[in-house]
Amino acid sequence: MKIAIHEREGSFSDGWIDSCKENNIPYKIVNCYDNNIVEQLSDCDGLMWHWDLNDYKSALFAKQLTVSLEKSDFNVFPSTATSWHYDDKVGQKYLLEAIDAPLVPTHVFYSKSEALDWIVSVKFPLVFKLRGGAGALNVKLVKNINQAKKLIRRAFGKGFASKNRSEKIKSRIIDVRKDTNSENFMSLLKSILRIFIPTEVEKYSSKQKGYIYFQDFIPNNDYDNRIVVMRGKCYAVRRYNRENDFRASGSGNWAFEKELFNLKAIRLALDVAKKLDIQSVAFDIIRNGDQFKIVEISYCWSIGGLNLTEGYWDYDLNWHSEKVNSASFILQDFIQEIENSKLTN
């Protein structure tokens, strides 16, 4: 067996390569952006590529390459089933509703008139989101009907930039206030410079328009739970809200103790992941009274923080006190997936 790995510093590929070396697993570094990528894979049994929402090039063809390889029974991580909804909150709405998962009530309109008709009879506040974007940069609390109407008119007018630069700067200012180290200061400086020197994503991405997306606001949540499931292994981190904000994503204020997590939330994540039948999924989950609701999902997540957890639950909710290594777990599962495919083909 030989595993093809697209190497990208700071991604899952770092852990995949280390695990292959430590366990004497044959692997090959490939470049998915090369014109001859299919030829490069000819002597391999599977491809592992942690493609990212901040890379506009992967957005152009990663899903298409995955579907194409799967047509020849070639194993890929992430698979189409695992990744098609990545960075697509609109797609996630339909997916989770279709399997009757407990999603926070979500409303999408493709007509300005229908959105304006709907907005007059709803309860505020609402949460406005763009379909793509991480770290809560494209998320806003809508407190009244006038704010909602303004967003609707813009959504069906000039639209929204794919990256909210002002929100990014605000986030970096918060980081500096929390800790005035050189790394946070440089991140703030880079965010300010990006106003004048846009990233490739900002340069090549078109504006988001022609739809409007709202979620119900669920009050009394000072945090959310990021719960990750990888083929029956489940681990979690509590993400506390930003200061004077309703958003937890991107706050960097995390806690990992096992006792913090309600087993109802863990059970929910394990059961929905099983229904989805995908290789990996990260749920953002909040409490609504005595129930738990899913806010959104992703096939990948920030590696470093979650790897600080000291164990995981299995499907039967048994706790395993074992150092979590996301990349290693994914690699182990992927190898098993390849072996199972060889037995059935």
ZADO-1210 file (C-alpha; in nm, 4 decimals, padded with zeros to 6 digits):
<atoms>
<atom x="00.0000" y="00.0000" z="00.0000" code="MET" pos="1"/>
<atom x="00.1160" y="00.3507" z="-00.0828" code="LYS" pos="2"/>
<atom x="-00.0567" y="00.6724" z="00.0255" code="ILE" pos="3"/>
<atom x="-00.0349" y="00.9894" z="-00.1837" code="ALA" pos="4"/>
<atom x="-00.0198" y="01.3044" z="00.0297" code="ILE" pos="5"/>
<atom x="-00.0499" y="01.6630" z="-00.0874" code="HIS" pos="6"/>
<atom x="00.1856" y="01.8502" z="00.1446" code="GLU" pos="7"/>
<atom x="00.0813" y="02.1878" z="00.2860" code="ARG" pos="8"/>
<atom x="00.2600" y="02.3286" z="00.5882" code="GLU" pos="9"/>
<atom x="00.0300" y="02.3763" z="00.8875" code="GLY" pos="10"/>
<atom x="-00.2311" y="02.1317" z="00.7614" code="SER" pos="11"/>
<atom x="-00.3188" y="01.7713" z="00.8472" code="PHE" pos="12"/>
<atom x="-00.0455" y="01.6693" z="00.6014" code="SER" pos="13"/>
<atom x="00.2229" y="01.7440" z="00.8647" code="ASP" pos="14"/>
<atom x="00.0770" y="01.4768" z="01.0931" code="GLY" pos="15"/>
<atom x="00.0087" y="01.2329" z="00.8101" code="TRP" pos="16"/>
<atom x="00.3698" y="01.2446" z="00.6949" code="ILE" pos="17"/>
<atom x="00.5035" y="01.2094" z="01.0511" code="ASP" pos="18"/>
<atom x="00.2736" y="00.9113" z="01.1147" code="SER" pos="19"/>
<atom x="00.3792" y="00.7443" z="00.7910" code="CYS" pos="20"/>
<atom x="00.7440" y="00.7834" z="00.8844" code="LYS" pos="21"/>
<atom x="00.6927" y="00.6582" z="01.2408" code="GLU" pos="22"/>
<atom x="00.4923" y="00.3526" z="01.1306" code="ASN" pos="23"/>
<atom x="00.6872" y="00.2708" z="00.8115" code="ASN" pos="24"/>
<atom x="00.3836" y="00.3335" z="00.5918" code="ILE" pos="25"/>
<atom x="00.4852" y="00.3922" z="00.2277" code="PRO" pos="26"/>
<atom x="00.3808" y="00.7352" z="00.1059" code="TYR" pos="27"/>
<atom x="00.4427" y="00.9694" z="-00.1830" code="LYS" pos="28"/>
<atom x="00.4327" y="01.3491" z="-00.1891" code="ILE" pos="29"/>
<atom x="00.2203" y="01.4739" z="-00.4790" code="VAL" pos="30"/>
<atom x="00.1059" y="01.8160" z="-00.5955" code="ASN" pos="31"/>
<atom x="-00.2663" y="01.8287" z="-00.6639" code="CYS" pos="32"/>
<atom x="-00.2201" y="02.1546" z="-00.8551" code="TYR" pos="33"/>
<atom x="-00.0040" y="01.9871" z="-01.1199" code="ASP" pos="34"/>
<atom x="-00.1653" y="01.9251" z="-01.4563" code="ASN" pos="35"/>
<atom x="-00.0634" y="01.5572" z="-01.4398" code="ASN" pos="36"/>
<atom x="-00.1951" y="01.4857" z="-01.0888" code="ILE" pos="37"/>
<atom x="-00.3960" y="01.1836" z="-01.2059" code="VAL" pos="38"/>
<atom x="-00.0777" y="01.0353" z="-01.3558" code="GLU" pos="39"/>
<atom x="00.1098" y="01.1041" z="-01.0302" code="GLN" pos="40"/>
<atom x="-00.1462" y="00.8885" z="-00.8464" code="LEU" pos="41"/>
<atom x="-00.1093" y="00.5864" z="-01.0759" code="SER" pos="42"/>
<atom x="00.1114" y="00.3904" z="-00.8329" code="ASP" pos="43"/>
<atom x="-00.0842" y="00.4869" z="-00.5195" code="CYS" pos="44"/>
<atom x="-00.3850" y="00.3429" z="-00.3373" code="ASP" pos="45"/>
<atom x="-00.5336" y="00.6645" z="-00.2038" code="GLY" pos="46"/>
<atom x="-00.4970" y="01.0426" z="-00.1935" code="LEU" pos="47"/>
<atom x="-00.4998" y="01.2569" z="00.1221" code="MET" pos="48"/>
<atom x="-00.5378" y="01.6302" z="00.0665" code="TRP" pos="49"/>
<atom x="-00.6348" y="01.8748" z="00.3418" code="HIS" pos="50"/>
<atom x="-00.7597" y="02.1529" z="00.1176" code="TRP" pos="51"/>
<atom x="-00.8581" y="02.4752" z="00.2833" code="ASP" pos="52"/>
<atom x="-01.1270" y="02.7412" z="00.2434" code="LEU" pos="53"/>
<atom x="-00.8607" y="03.0133" z="00.2298" code="ASN" pos="54"/>
<atom x="-00.7057" y="02.8713" z="-00.0877" code="ASP" pos="55"/>
<atom x="-00.9040" y="02.9953" z="-00.3869" code="TYR" pos="56"/>
<atom x="-00.7271" y="02.7461" z="-00.6170" code="LYS" pos="57"/>
<atom x="-00.8545" y="02.4397" z="-00.4308" code="SER" pos="58"/>
<atom x="-01.2059" y="02.5874" z="-00.4390" code="ALA" pos="59"/>
<atom x="-01.1850" y="02.5775" z="-00.8187" code="LEU" pos="60"/>
<atom x="-01.1334" y="02.2042" z="-00.8541" code="PHE" pos="61"/>
<atom x="-01.0838" y="02.0028" z="-00.5327" code="ALA" pos="62"/>
<atom x="-01.4394" y="01.8660" z="-00.5320" code="LYS" pos="63"/>
<atom x="-01.4244" y="01.7928" z="-00.9049" code="GLN" pos="64"/>
<atom x="-01.0946" y="01.6050" z="-00.8730" code="LEU" pos="65"/>
<atom x="-01.2350" y="01.4026" z="-00.5828" code="THR" pos="66"/>
<atom x="-01.5481" y="01.2988" z="-00.7725" code="VAL" pos="67"/>
<atom x="-01.3406" y="01.2055" z="-01.0766" code="SER" pos="68"/>
<atom x="-01.1007" y="00.9853" z="-00.8783" code="LEU" pos="69"/>
<atom x="-01.3862" y="00.8146" z="-00.6952" code="GLU" pos="70"/>
<atom x="-01.5363" y="00.7152" z="-01.0328" code="LYS" pos="71"/>
<atom x="-01.2360" y="00.4837" z="-01.0728" code="SER" pos="72"/>
<atom x="-01.2827" y="00.3425" z="-00.7180" code="ASP" pos="73"/>
<atom x="-00.9850" y="00.5431" z="-00.5944" code="PHE" pos="74"/>
<atom x="-00.9980" y="00.6343" z="-00.2256" code="ASN" pos="75"/>
<atom x="-00.9716" y="01.0006" z="-00.1325" code="VAL" pos="76"/>
<atom x="-00.9651" y="01.1949" z="00.1921" code="PHE" pos="77"/>
<atom x="-01.1778" y="01.3943" z="00.2150" code="PRO" pos="78"/>
<atom x="-01.4302" y="01.1991" z="00.0098" code="SER" pos="79"/>
<atom x="-01.7098" y="01.3695" z="-00.1803" code="THR" pos="80"/>
<atom x="-01.9606" y="01.2753" z="00.0901" code="ALA" pos="81"/>
<atom x="-01.7271" y="01.4198" z="00.3539" code="THR" pos="82"/>
<atom x="-01.6430" y="01.7475" z="00.1825" code="SER" pos="83"/>
<atom x="-01.9099" y="01.8630" z="-00.0635" code="TRP" pos="84"/>
<atom x="-02.0767" y="02.0808" z="00.2043" code="HIS" pos="85"/>
<atom x="-01.7496" y="02.2280" z="00.3324" code="TYR" pos="86"/>
<atom x="-01.7670" y="02.6070" z="00.3720" code="ASP" pos="87"/>
<atom x="-02.1240" y="02.5992" z="00.2397" code="ASP" pos="88"/>
<atom x="-02.3752" y="02.6802" z="00.5127" code="LYS" pos="89"/>
<atom x="-02.6593" y="02.6764" z="00.2609" code="VAL" pos="90"/>
<atom x="-02.5710" y="02.3214" z="00.1564" code="GLY" pos="91"/>
<atom x="-02.5420" y="02.2171" z="00.5203" code="GLN" pos="92"/>
<atom x="-02.8964" y="02.3419" z="00.5886" code="LYS" pos="93"/>
<atom x="-03.0467" y="02.1077" z="00.3316" code="TYR" pos="94"/>
<atom x="-02.8219" y="01.8154" z="00.4264" code="LEU" pos="95"/>
<atom x="-02.9010" y="01.8324" z="00.7985" code="LEU" pos="96"/>
<atom x="-03.2711" y="01.8918" z="00.7405" code="GLU" pos="97"/>
<atom x="-03.2849" y="01.5926" z="00.5040" code="ALA" pos="98"/>
<atom x="-03.1590" y="01.3533" z="00.7731" code="ILE" pos="99"/>
<atom x="-03.3745" y="01.5207" z="01.0407" code="ASP" pos="100"/>
<atom x="-03.0734" y="01.6364" z="01.2422" code="ALA" pos="101"/>
<atom x="-03.1404" y="01.8958" z="01.5176" code="PRO" pos="102"/>
<atom x="-03.0233" y="02.2042" z="01.3266" code="LEU" pos="103"/>
<atom x="-03.0783" y="02.5537" z="01.4640" code="VAL" pos="104"/>
<atom x="-03.3785" y="02.6756" z="01.2556" code="PRO" pos="105"/>
<atom x="-03.2312" y="02.8166" z="00.9355" code="THR" pos="106"/>
<atom x="-03.3984" y="03.0260" z="00.6654" code="HIS" pos="107"/>
<atom x="-03.2688" y="03.0830" z="00.3114" code="VAL" pos="108"/>
<atom x="-03.4358" y="03.2941" z="00.0422" code="PHE" pos="109"/>
<atom x="-03.3489" y="03.3395" z="-00.3240" code="TYR" pos="110"/>
<atom x="-03.5989" y="03.6185" z="-00.3871" code="SER" pos="111"/>
<atom x="-03.5804" y="03.9712" z="-00.2463" code="LYS" pos="112"/>
<atom x="-03.9601" y="04.0019" z="-00.2267" code="SER" pos="113"/>
<atom x="-04.0029" y="03.6699" z="-00.0442" code="GLU" pos="114"/>
<atom x="-03.7320" y="03.7628" z="00.2073" code="ALA" pos="115"/>
<atom x="-03.8901" y="04.1030" z="00.2723" code="LEU" pos="116"/>
<atom x="-04.2344" y="03.9436" z="00.3144" code="ASP" pos="117"/>
<atom x="-04.0953" y="03.6889" z="00.5616" code="TRP" pos="118"/>
<atom x="-03.8979" y="03.9350" z="00.7708" code="ILE" pos="119"/>
<atom x="-04.2057" y="04.1322" z="00.8872" code="VAL" pos="120"/>
<atom x="-04.3407" y="03.8385" z="01.0902" code="SER" pos="121"/>
<atom x="-04.0297" y="03.7001" z="01.2608" code="VAL" pos="122"/>
<atom x="-03.8858" y="03.7437" z="01.6073" code="LYS" pos="123"/>
<atom x="-03.5595" y="03.9328" z="01.6499" code="PHE" pos="124"/>
<atom x="-03.2711" y="03.9086" z="01.6930" code="PRO" pos="125"/>
<atom x="-03.1666" y="03.6851" z="01.4042" code="LEU" pos="126"/>
<atom x="-02.8210" y="03.5733" z="01.2969" code="VAL" pos="127"/>
<atom x="-02.7169" y="03.6714" z="00.9443" code="PHE" pos="128"/>
<atom x="-02.4486" y="03.4657" z="00.7710" code="LYS" pos="129"/>
<atom x="-02.2857" y="03.4327" z="00.4340" code="LEU" pos="130"/>
<atom x="-02.2668" y="03.0787" z="00.3038" code="ARG" pos="131"/>
<atom x="-01.8863" y="03.0714" z="00.3324" code="GLY" pos="132"/>
<atom x="-01.6208" y="03.1922" z="00.5736" code="GLY" pos="133"/>
<atom x="-01.4666" y="03.0773" z="00.9013" code="ALA" pos="134"/>
<atom x="-01.3887" y="03.2346" z="01.2360" code="GLY" pos="135"/>
<atom x="-01.7286" y="03.4118" z="01.2509" code="ALA" pos="136"/>
<atom x="-01.6055" y="03.6794" z="01.0073" code="LEU" pos="137"/>
<atom x="-01.9199" y="03.6627" z="00.7940" code="ASN" pos="138"/>
<atom x="-02.1638" y="03.6389" z="01.0856" code="VAL" pos="139"/>
<atom x="-02.3684" y="03.9278" z="01.2246" code="LYS" pos="140"/>
<atom x="-02.6410" y="03.9692" z="01.4872" code="LEU" pos="141"/>
<atom x="-02.9467" y="04.1389" z="01.3325" code="VAL" pos="142"/>
<atom x="-03.1330" y="04.3194" z="01.6085" code="LYS" pos="143"/>
<atom x="-03.4333" y="04.4653" z="01.4260" code="ASN" pos="144"/>
<atom x="-03.6323" y="04.4691" z="01.1041" code="ILE" pos="145"/>
<atom x="-03.4548" y="04.7761" z="00.9651" code="ASN" pos="146"/>
<atom x="-03.1156" y="04.6049" z="00.9875" code="GLN" pos="147"/>
<atom x="-03.2647" y="04.2937" z="00.8271" code="ALA" pos="148"/>
<atom x="-03.4156" y="04.4887" z="00.5376" code="LYS" pos="149"/>
<atom x="-03.0844" y="04.6633" z="00.4760" code="LYS" pos="150"/>
<atom x="-02.9046" y="04.3279" z="00.4533" code="LEU" pos="151"/>
<atom x="-03.1711" y="04.1849" z="00.2227" code="ILE" pos="152"/>
<atom x="-03.1487" y="04.4799" z="-00.0151" code="ARG" pos="153"/>
<atom x="-02.7709" y="04.4498" z="-00.0237" code="ARG" pos="154"/>
<atom x="-02.7884" y="04.0722" z="-00.0782" code="ALA" pos="155"/>
<atom x="-03.0013" y="04.1287" z="-00.3874" code="PHE" pos="156"/>
<atom x="-02.8096" y="04.4400" z="-00.4890" code="GLY" pos="157"/>
<atom x="-02.4342" y="04.4977" z="-00.4765" code="LYS" pos="158"/>
<atom x="-02.3761" y="04.1895" z="-00.2603" code="GLY" pos="159"/>
<atom x="-02.1114" y="04.1141" z="00.0008" code="PHE" pos="160"/>
<atom x="-01.7370" y="04.0648" z="-00.0260" code="ALA" pos="161"/>
<atom x="-01.6297" y="03.7095" z="00.0498" code="SER" pos="162"/>
<atom x="-01.3941" y="03.8375" z="00.3214" code="LYS" pos="163"/>
<atom x="-01.5041" y="04.0845" z="00.5884" code="ASN" pos="164"/>
<atom x="-01.1811" y="04.2806" z="00.6292" code="ARG" pos="165"/>
<atom x="-01.3104" y="04.5212" z="00.8967" code="SER" pos="166"/>
<atom x="-01.4323" y="04.2298" z="01.1089" code="GLU" pos="167"/>
<atom x="-01.0926" y="04.0643" z="01.0719" code="LYS" pos="168"/>
<atom x="-00.9219" y="04.3775" z="01.2032" code="ILE" pos="169"/>
<atom x="-01.1622" y="04.3982" z="01.4988" code="LYS" pos="170"/>
<atom x="-01.0811" y="04.0357" z="01.5811" code="SER" pos="171"/>
<atom x="-00.7076" y="04.1038" z="01.5719" code="ARG" pos="172"/>
<atom x="-00.7489" y="04.4101" z="01.7977" code="ILE" pos="173"/>
<atom x="-00.9227" y="04.1879" z="02.0537" code="ILE" pos="174"/>
<atom x="-00.6296" y="03.9432" z="02.0351" code="ASP" pos="175"/>
<atom x="-00.3798" y="04.2255" z="02.0983" code="VAL" pos="176"/>
<atom x="-00.5792" y="04.3534" z="02.3957" code="ARG" pos="177"/>
<atom x="-00.5793" y="04.0038" z="02.5454" code="LYS" pos="178"/>
<atom x="-00.2077" y="03.9529" z="02.4890" code="ASP" pos="179"/>
<atom x="00.0228" y="04.2191" z="02.3466" code="THR" pos="180"/>
<atom x="00.2813" y="03.9752" z="02.2185" code="ASN" pos="181"/>
<atom x="00.4664" y="04.0292" z="01.8913" code="SER" pos="182"/>
<atom x="00.2746" y="03.7564" z="01.7095" code="GLU" pos="183"/>
<atom x="-00.0648" y="03.9151" z="01.7803" code="ASN" pos="184"/>
<atom x="00.0671" y="04.2596" z="01.6939" code="PHE" pos="185"/>
<atom x="00.2047" y="04.1386" z="01.3599" code="MET" pos="186"/>
<atom x="-00.1266" y="03.9670" z="01.2818" code="SER" pos="187"/>
<atom x="-00.3057" y="04.2977" z="01.3410" code="LEU" pos="188"/>
<atom x="-00.0589" y="04.4827" z="01.1197" code="LEU" pos="189"/>
<atom x="-00.1033" y="04.2274" z="00.8398" code="LYS" pos="190"/>
<atom x="-00.4821" y="04.2583" z="00.8633" code="SER" pos="191"/>
<atom x="-00.4572" y="04.6364" z="00.8224" code="ILE" pos="192"/>
<atom x="-00.2199" y="04.5995" z="00.5252" code="LEU" pos="193"/>
<atom x="-00.4682" y="04.3627" z="00.3602" code="ARG" pos="194"/>
<atom x="-00.6993" y="04.6602" z="00.3075" code="ILE" pos="195"/>
<atom x="-00.4464" y="04.7795" z="00.0482" code="PHE" pos="196"/>
<atom x="-00.2943" y="04.4439" z="-00.0551" code="ILE" pos="197"/>
<atom x="-00.5732" y="04.1836" z="-00.0815" code="PRO" pos="198"/>
<atom x="-00.5094" y="03.8118" z="-00.0546" code="THR" pos="199"/>
<atom x="-00.5516" y="03.5877" z="-00.3599" code="GLU" pos="200"/>
<atom x="-00.8854" y="03.4705" z="-00.2167" code="VAL" pos="201"/>
<atom x="-01.0092" y="03.8294" z="-00.1956" code="GLU" pos="202"/>
<atom x="-00.8664" y="03.9169" z="-00.5362" code="LYS" pos="203"/>
<atom x="-01.0279" y="03.6299" z="-00.7262" code="TYR" pos="204"/>
<atom x="-01.3478" y="03.5631" z="-00.5304" code="SER" pos="205"/>
<atom x="-01.6713" y="03.7054" z="-00.6654" code="SER" pos="206"/>
<atom x="-01.9198" y="03.8849" z="-00.4416" code="LYS" pos="207"/>
<atom x="-02.1824" y="03.6801" z="-00.2639" code="GLN" pos="208"/>
<atom x="-02.5270" y="03.7854" z="-00.3778" code="LYS" pos="209"/>
<atom x="-02.8635" y="03.6528" z="-00.4927" code="GLY" pos="210"/>
<atom x="-02.9515" y="03.4822" z="-00.1640" code="TYR" pos="211"/>
<atom x="-03.0035" y="03.5709" z="00.2017" code="ILE" pos="212"/>
<atom x="-02.9360" y="03.3396" z="00.4974" code="TYR" pos="213"/>
<atom x="-03.0650" y="03.3801" z="00.8529" code="PHE" pos="214"/>
<atom x="-03.0530" y="03.1509" z="01.1559" code="GLN" pos="215"/>
<atom x="-03.2665" y="03.1829" z="01.4666" code="ASP" pos="216"/>
<atom x="-03.0753" y="03.3355" z="01.7568" code="PHE" pos="217"/>
<atom x="-03.0579" y="03.0950" z="02.0513" code="ILE" pos="218"/>
<atom x="-03.0085" y="03.3040" z="02.3696" code="PRO" pos="219"/>
<atom x="-02.8264" y="03.2225" z="02.6940" code="ASN" pos="220"/>
<atom x="-02.5212" y="03.0619" z="02.5355" code="ASN" pos="221"/>
<atom x="-02.1851" y="03.1858" z="02.6579" code="ASP" pos="222"/>
<atom x="-02.0022" y="02.9201" z="02.4570" code="TYR" pos="223"/>
<atom x="-02.0440" y="02.6541" z="02.1937" code="ASP" pos="224"/>
<atom x="-01.9090" y="02.3001" z="02.1819" code="ASN" pos="225"/>
<atom x="-01.6870" y="02.2004" z="01.8911" code="ARG" pos="226"/>
<atom x="-01.7383" y="01.8236" z="01.8755" code="ILE" pos="227"/>
<atom x="-01.5347" y="01.6213" z="01.6277" code="VAL" pos="228"/>
<atom x="-01.6196" y="01.2692" z="01.5120" code="VAL" pos="229"/>
<atom x="-01.3843" y="01.0487" z="01.3131" code="MET" pos="230"/>
<atom x="-01.5329" y="00.7065" z="01.2388" code="ARG" pos="231"/>
<atom x="-01.6658" y="00.6546" z="01.5899" code="GLY" pos="232"/>
<atom x="-01.3989" y="00.8462" z="01.7825" code="LYS" pos="233"/>
<atom x="-01.5426" y="01.1622" z="01.9352" code="CYS" pos="234"/>
<atom x="-01.3639" y="01.4421" z="02.1157" code="TYR" pos="235"/>
<atom x="-01.4598" y="01.7940" z="02.2095" code="ALA" pos="236"/>
<atom x="-01.3534" y="02.1449" z="02.3034" code="VAL" pos="237"/>
<atom x="-01.5589" y="02.4183" z="02.4656" code="ARG" pos="238"/>
<atom x="-01.5187" y="02.7529" z="02.2917" code="ARG" pos="239"/>
<atom x="-01.6187" y="03.0507" z="02.5032" code="TYR" pos="240"/>
<atom x="-01.7656" y="03.3589" z="02.3387" code="ASN" pos="241"/>
<atom x="-01.5592" y="03.6578" z="02.2471" code="ARG" pos="242"/>
<atom x="-01.5745" y="03.9453" z="02.4920" code="GLU" pos="243"/>
<atom x="-01.9070" y="04.1339" z="02.4627" code="ASN" pos="244"/>
<atom x="-02.0053" y="03.9176" z="02.1668" code="ASP" pos="245"/>
<atom x="-02.2432" y="03.6288" z="02.0941" code="PHE" pos="246"/>
<atom x="-01.9901" y="03.4439" z="01.8761" code="ARG" pos="247"/>
<atom x="-01.7549" y="03.1734" z="02.0008" code="ALA" pos="248"/>
<atom x="-01.5811" y="03.0872" z="01.6756" code="SER" pos="249"/>
<atom x="-01.2408" y="03.2503" z="01.6534" code="GLY" pos="250"/>
<atom x="-01.2315" y="03.3553" z="02.0178" code="SER" pos="251"/>
<atom x="-00.9316" y="03.1382" z="02.1058" code="GLY" pos="252"/>
<atom x="-01.0745" y="03.0985" z="02.4568" code="ASN" pos="253"/>
<atom x="-01.1018" y="02.7206" z="02.4821" code="TRP" pos="254"/>
<atom x="-01.1385" y="02.4558" z="02.7531" code="ALA" pos="255"/>
<atom x="-01.0951" y="02.0798" z="02.7207" code="PHE" pos="256"/>
<atom x="-01.1874" y="01.9068" z="03.0476" code="GLU" pos="257"/>
<atom x="-01.4015" y="01.5972" z="02.9937" code="LYS" pos="258"/>
<atom x="-01.6434" y="01.6978" z="03.2711" code="GLU" pos="259"/>
<atom x="-01.7526" y="02.0092" z="03.0803" code="LEU" pos="260"/>
<atom x="-01.9405" y="01.8130" z="02.8167" code="PHE" pos="261"/>
<atom x="-02.2950" y="01.6811" z="02.8418" code="ASN" pos="262"/>
<atom x="-02.3151" y="01.3284" z="02.7061" code="LEU" pos="263"/>
<atom x="-02.6378" y="01.4224" z="02.5257" code="LYS" pos="264"/>
<atom x="-02.4311" y="01.6496" z="02.3010" code="ALA" pos="265"/>
<atom x="-02.1703" y="01.3773" z="02.2453" code="ILE" pos="266"/>
<atom x="-02.4440" y="01.1252" z="02.1646" code="ARG" pos="267"/>
<atom x="-02.6012" y="01.3694" z="01.9185" code="LEU" pos="268"/>
<atom x="-02.2712" y="01.4202" z="01.7339" code="ALA" pos="269"/>
<atom x="-02.1974" y="01.0474" z="01.7148" code="LEU" pos="270"/>
<atom x="-02.5449" y="00.9629" z="01.5862" code="ASP" pos="271"/>
<atom x="-02.5565" y="01.2375" z="01.3229" code="VAL" pos="272"/>
<atom x="-02.2049" y="01.1481" z="01.2027" code="ALA" pos="273"/>
<atom x="-02.3159" y="00.7861" z="01.1664" code="LYS" pos="274"/>
<atom x="-02.6175" y="00.8954" z="00.9615" code="LYS" pos="275"/>
<atom x="-02.3970" y="01.1062" z="00.7386" code="LEU" pos="276"/>
<atom x="-02.1536" y="00.8127" z="00.6976" code="ASP" pos="277"/>
<atom x="-01.8526" y="01.0364" z="00.6372" code="ILE" pos="278"/>
<atom x="-01.4844" y="01.0165" z="00.7247" code="GLN" pos="279"/>
<atom x="-01.4678" y="01.3128" z="00.9610" code="SER" pos="280"/>
<atom x="-01.6938" y="01.5933" z="01.0762" code="VAL" pos="281"/>
<atom x="-01.6703" y="01.8803" z="01.3232" code="ALA" pos="282"/>
<atom x="-01.9982" y="02.0000" z="01.4724" code="PHE" pos="283"/>
<atom x="-02.0566" y="02.3383" z="01.6318" code="ASP" pos="284"/>
<atom x="-02.3276" y="02.2680" z="01.8905" code="ILE" pos="285"/>
<atom x="-02.5144" y="02.4959" z="02.1323" code="ILE" pos="286"/>
<atom x="-02.7732" y="02.4382" z="02.4037" code="ARG" pos="287"/>
<atom x="-03.1393" y="02.5293" z="02.3566" code="ASN" pos="288"/>
<atom x="-03.3068" y="02.4679" z="02.6926" code="GLY" pos="289"/>
<atom x="-03.2622" y="02.0994" z="02.7699" code="ASP" pos="290"/>
<atom x="-03.1809" y="02.0183" z="02.4066" code="GLN" pos="291"/>
<atom x="-02.8766" y="02.0635" z="02.1855" code="PHE" pos="292"/>
<atom x="-02.8762" y="02.2117" z="01.8367" code="LYS" pos="293"/>
<atom x="-02.6244" y="02.2034" z="01.5526" code="ILE" pos="294"/>
<atom x="-02.5126" y="02.5425" z="01.4232" code="VAL" pos="295"/>
<atom x="-02.2929" y="02.4222" z="01.1354" code="GLU" pos="296"/>
<atom x="-02.0455" y="02.1525" z="01.0335" code="ILE" pos="297"/>
<atom x="-01.7071" y="02.1137" z="00.8639" code="SER" pos="298"/>
<atom x="-01.4893" y="01.8236" z="00.7482" code="TYR" pos="299"/>
<atom x="-01.1759" y="01.9872" z="00.8951" code="CYS" pos="300"/>
<atom x="-01.0826" y="02.2064" z="01.1891" code="TRP" pos="301"/>
<atom x="-00.8021" y="02.3885" z="01.3638" code="SER" pos="302"/>
<atom x="-00.5524" y="02.1136" z="01.4436" code="ILE" pos="303"/>
<atom x="-00.3435" y="02.2465" z="01.7293" code="GLY" pos="304"/>
<atom x="-00.6161" y="02.3316" z="01.9781" code="GLY" pos="305"/>
<atom x="-00.8150" y="02.0123" z="01.9491" code="LEU" pos="306"/>
<atom x="-00.5018" y="01.8021" z="01.9792" code="ASN" pos="307"/>
<atom x="-00.4728" y="01.9318" z="02.3372" code="LEU" pos="308"/>
<atom x="-00.7637" y="01.7115" z="02.4444" code="THR" pos="309"/>
<atom x="-00.6663" y="01.4217" z="02.6684" code="GLU" pos="310"/>
<atom x="-00.9014" y="01.1565" z="02.5368" code="GLY" pos="311"/>
<atom x="-01.2083" y="01.0662" z="02.3353" code="TYR" pos="312"/>
<atom x="-01.5417" y="00.8842" z="02.3546" code="TRP" pos="313"/>
<atom x="-01.6245" y="00.5838" z="02.1378" code="ASP" pos="314"/>
<atom x="-01.9673" y="00.5175" z="01.9885" code="TYR" pos="315"/>
<atom x="-02.0833" y="00.3499" z="02.3123" code="ASP" pos="316"/>
<atom x="-01.9771" y="00.6612" z="02.5092" code="LEU" pos="317"/>
<atom x="-01.6848" y="00.4842" z="02.6719" code="ASN" pos="318"/>
<atom x="-01.4034" y="00.7267" z="02.7539" code="TRP" pos="319"/>
<atom x="-01.0498" y="00.6532" z="02.6325" code="HIS" pos="320"/>
<atom x="-00.7720" y="00.8426" z="02.8084" code="SER" pos="321"/>
<atom x="-00.5454" y="00.8632" z="02.5082" code="GLU" pos="322"/>
<atom x="-00.3653" y="01.1626" z="02.3637" code="LYS" pos="323"/>
<atom x="-00.5620" y="01.2804" z="02.0634" code="VAL" pos="324"/>
<atom x="-00.3818" y="01.3213" z="01.7318" code="ASN" pos="325"/>
<atom x="-00.6327" y="01.4238" z="01.4655" code="SER" pos="326"/>
<atom x="-00.4069" y="01.3608" z="01.1690" code="ALA" pos="327"/>
<atom x="-00.2962" y="01.0194" z="01.2942" code="SER" pos="328"/>
<atom x="-00.6560" y="00.9106" z="01.3616" code="PHE" pos="329"/>
<atom x="-00.7614" y="01.0173" z="01.0108" code="ILE" pos="330"/>
<atom x="-00.4668" y="00.8318" z="00.8556" code="LEU" pos="331"/>
<atom x="-00.5442" y="00.5108" z="01.0480" code="GLN" pos="332"/>
<atom x="-00.9083" y="00.5240" z="00.9401" code="ASP" pos="333"/>
<atom x="-00.8134" y="00.5979" z="00.5793" code="PHE" pos="334"/>
<atom x="-00.5802" y="00.2968" z="00.5622" code="ILE" pos="335"/>
<atom x="-00.8597" y="00.0774" z="00.6974" code="GLN" pos="336"/>
<atom x="-01.0938" y="00.2263" z="00.4362" code="GLU" pos="337"/>
<atom x="-00.8497" y="00.1335" z="00.1583" code="ILE" pos="338"/>
<atom x="-00.8098" y="-00.2199" z="00.2909" code="GLU" pos="339"/>
<atom x="-01.1883" y="-00.2630" z="00.3077" code="ASN" pos="340"/>
<atom x="-01.2218" y="-00.1362" z="-00.0487" code="SER" pos="341"/>
<atom x="-00.9672" y="-00.3935" z="-00.1725" code="LYS" pos="342"/>
<atom x="-01.1669" y="-00.6718" z="-00.0100" code="LEU" pos="343"/>
<atom x="-01.4907" y="-00.5664" z="-00.1784" code="THR" pos="344"/>
<atom x="-01.3485" y="-00.4924" z="-00.5265" code="ASN" pos="345"/>
</atoms>
